[in-house]
Amino acid sequence: MSRIGNAPIEIPQGVEVAVNNGIITVKGPKGELTQKVDTSAVVVSVADNVIAISRNSELKDHKAKHGLYRSLVYNMVEGVSKGFKTQQELVGVGYRASNQGQKLELLLGYSHAIVFELPDEINISCESERGKNPIVTLESHDKQLIGHVAAKIRSLRKPEPYKGKGIKFVGEQLRRKAGKSAAK
């Protein structure tokens, strides 16, 4: 029995959910999202401001998709009502970030500046305070998209384990290594 899949999803005020031929559409104040659902594995029903997802059989694949689709639909409802936010910190001497519209310009110790074009669904802001590391904040209603873009930005300069330089998420604990010890 899937504990995640069986949990009902409450629909908040101002959010509309429509199920049509295996496609779920969620509209809210922050935006609109759609998700295709495998109708051979799960059935999605909406009644009394509650979304219920049930599986068709006890096959292993159907059990896996039961929890998956429940999580995807829950993230859609949360995204269009509250939205998602992620913050990344640039740790390193001379590392800077700035944005003009949907273009993020990063100086990460390479010989050139990296210009990163962001999708229209994502709002970006960069904070640079003297004596502190620059912080890049991403906000969107789509959790999958914001996670993908944050991972792409992080991949431009992953944090290294010795000094911790690179792009890391705010609050992330890095596994640090000891440096070389001098020989006698």
Secondary structure as the mmCIF struct_conf table of DSSP 4:
data_model
#
loop_
_struct_conf.conf_type_id
_struct_conf.id
_struct_conf.beg_label_comp_id
_struct_conf.beg_label_asym_id
_struct_conf.beg_label_seq_id
_struct_conf.end_label_comp_id
_struct_conf.end_label_asym_id
_struct_conf.end_label_seq_id
HELX_RH_AL_P HELX_RH_AL_P1 ARG A 3 ASN A 6
BEND BEND1 ALA A 7 ALA A 7
STRN STRN1 ILE A 9 GLU A 10
HELX_LH_PP_P HELX_LH_PP_P1 ILE A 11 PRO A 12
TURN_TY1_P TURN_TY1_P1 GLN A 13 GLY A 14
STRN STRN2 GLU A 16 ASN A 20
TURN_TY1_P TURN_TY1_P2 ASN A 21 GLY A 22
STRN STRN3 ILE A 23 LYS A 27
BEND BEND2 PRO A 29 LYS A 30
STRN STRN4 GLU A 32 LYS A 36
TURN_TY1_P TURN_TY1_P3 THR A 39 ALA A 41
STRN STRN5 VAL A 42 ALA A 47
TURN_TY1_P TURN_TY1_P4 ASP A 48 ASN A 49
STRN STRN6 VAL A 50 ARG A 55
BEND BEND3 ASN A 56 SER A 57
HELX_RH_AL_P HELX_RH_AL_P2 LYS A 60 SER A 81
TURN_TY1_P TURN_TY1_P5 LYS A 82 LYS A 82
STRN STRN7 PHE A 84 VAL A 91
BEND BEND4 GLY A 92 GLY A 92
TURN_TY1_P TURN_TY1_P6 VAL A 93 GLY A 94
STRN STRN8 ARG A 96 GLN A 100
TURN_TY1_P TURN_TY1_P7 GLY A 101 GLN A 102
STRN STRN9 LYS A 103 LEU A 107
BEND BEND5 GLY A 109 HIS A 112
STRN STRN10 ILE A 114 GLU A 117
HELX_LH_PP_P HELX_LH_PP_P2 LEU A 118 PRO A 119
TURN_TY1_P TURN_TY1_P8 ASP A 120 GLU A 121
STRN STRN11 ASN A 123 GLU A 127
TURN_TY1_P TURN_TY1_P9 ARG A 130 GLY A 131
BEND BEND6 LYS A 132 LYS A 132
STRN STRN12 ILE A 135 SER A 140
BEND BEND7 HIS A 141 HIS A 141
HELX_RH_AL_P HELX_RH_AL_P3 LYS A 143 SER A 155
TURN_TY1_P TURN_TY1_P10 LEU A 156 LEU A 156
BEND BEND8 ARG A 157 ARG A 157
HELX_LH_PP_P HELX_LH_PP_P3 LYS A 158 GLU A 160
TURN_TY1_P TURN_TY1_P11 PRO A 161 LYS A 163
STRN STRN13 GLY A 166 PHE A 169
TURN_TY1_P TURN_TY1_P12 VAL A 170 GLY A 171
HELX_LH_PP_P HELX_LH_PP_P4 GLU A 172 LEU A 174
HELX_LH_PP_P HELX_LH_PP_P5 LYS A 180 ALA A 183
#
